[in-house]
Amino acid sequence: MAVGFAVGVLGVLILSHAAYSTIQYRTLLKITEEEFSGPPINVVFELLLGLVLCMWAALAVPGKFQSIQLDSDENRVVSLPSNLDFMIFNHRGKAFPLECTLKSK
Amino acid sequence: AMAGHDDSGASEKKASDFDIPTFSNENMQSNMKVIYYSRTFMSIIGGVIAGILGFTGLMGFIFYFLVMAITSIGLTAKAGFSIHSYFDSWNRIILDGFLGGLLVCCSLFKLFLTGIAVTVLNLHVQHINLS
C-alpha cells in the first residue's frame, strides 16, 4: 500500500515536471511566434510514464477486492458461540436450499 | 406442512431450484468504493494530461474514454478476471463512475489547459517587459 502510494506520488511529480516543461516550451514558441502544434517528444514520454505510474497507484492504493461469495474462505461465519445462553436457531437459514457443503475451519 | 419450509420430495431437490442471489453486501459496497476511488483518481490524471497536451473537443473525449477503458481493464485484472466473486454484474466494473469521472476529467482539463495558457502568457509578458 505504501509502495503504491510512493509510486503515485512519483507519477504526479513526473506529470508536474511535464507540465513545467510544456510551459517552458510554449513560452519559447510564443517568443518565436510559432503555433503550438504538439508538445516535444520528451514531454510525451514523460506524460506516458506518469500515466503508467499513476495507473499503477490507482489500482494498488485504494485497497483489495473482498470476495462477496458467502461461502468463500474469508466470509465464513462459522463459529460456535461460547455462551450457550444466546444460541439462535430460528434464522433465515431455512430459506436456503437444502443441499449444503459442510465445511468448517 | 410447516410454513416456509417444504419437506416433500426433499431427496429430489437440487440447489438450482432455489436461485436466491445472495452475496455479502458490505463487501460488495467496499469493492464499489475501491472502484470509485480508482476511477476518480484516473479521471483527474486523465484531465491533467489532456490539459497539458492541449486535447480539445473530440480528441479530449476519446482520450478520456481510452483512459477509462484502460482503467476498466486494470480493475478486471485486479479482480483476477473472476468478476462474479467480487461483483454482481459486469456493469459495476465497466460503467460505474463513468459519467461522474467525465465531469472530474473535464474540470481538471480546463484547469490545466487554462493554467498553462495563463502562465505562458504571463511569462511572455514578463519577457517582453524585460527585453
Interface residues (C-beta under 8 A of the other chain):
Chain A: G8 G11 L15 A18 A19 T22 I23 R26 T27 K30 I31 F36 G38 P39 V43 V44 L47 G50 L51 C54 M55 A57 A58 L59 V61 P62 G63 K64 F65 Q66 S67 I68 Q69 L70 S72 N75 K94 A95 F96 P97 L98 E99
Chain B: G4 H5 A10 K13 K14 A15 D17 F18 I20 T22 F23 S24 N27 M28 S30 N31 K33 V34 Y37 S38 F41 M42 I45 V48 I49 I52 L53 G54 V67 I70 T71 G74 L75 K78 A79 S85 Y86 F87 D88 F112 I116 A117 T119 V120 L121 L123 H124 H127
